[in-house]
Amino acid sequence: MSQRIQVKRRPFTVVADDILTDQRLSERARLLLAWMLGRSPDFELRVHHIRRTFQLSEQQWVKARKEMEATGYFQQERTQVEGGKFAWAHFVTDTPIEPPPQKPWGG
């Protein structure tokens, strides 16, 4: 029988220097990006949790999110799900990717 060993340590983040020095992002957006990238892959990020953790207003979050989107670190994807409703998927990456072209709301 194997025994499981649980490691308990304070959370920490390792972030590539180019993210921390990316002048295209405000300091707030860099901080948020670094924090999000430092979460474990099984950590479920929620916007309300991020806003509460960093005491951000809706406008502050949207501004930082748009900066991360414009530089390719953050993406949102809207899909239609069962029953005709829409769902959003959000992605954050440490390697900026070309943002996809914006689709019009009607199509």
Secondary structure as GFF3:
##gff-version 3
##sequence-region A 1 107
A	DSSP	alpha_helix	17	20	.	.	.	ID=ss1
A	DSSP	alpha_helix	27	37	.	.	.	ID=ss2
A	DSSP	alpha_helix	47	54	.	.	.	ID=ss3
A	DSSP	alpha_helix	58	70	.	.	.	ID=ss4
A	DSSP	beta_strand	74	80	.	.	.	ID=ss5
A	DSSP	three_ten_helix	82	84	.	.	.	ID=ss6
A	DSSP	beta_strand	86	92	.	.	.	ID=ss7
###
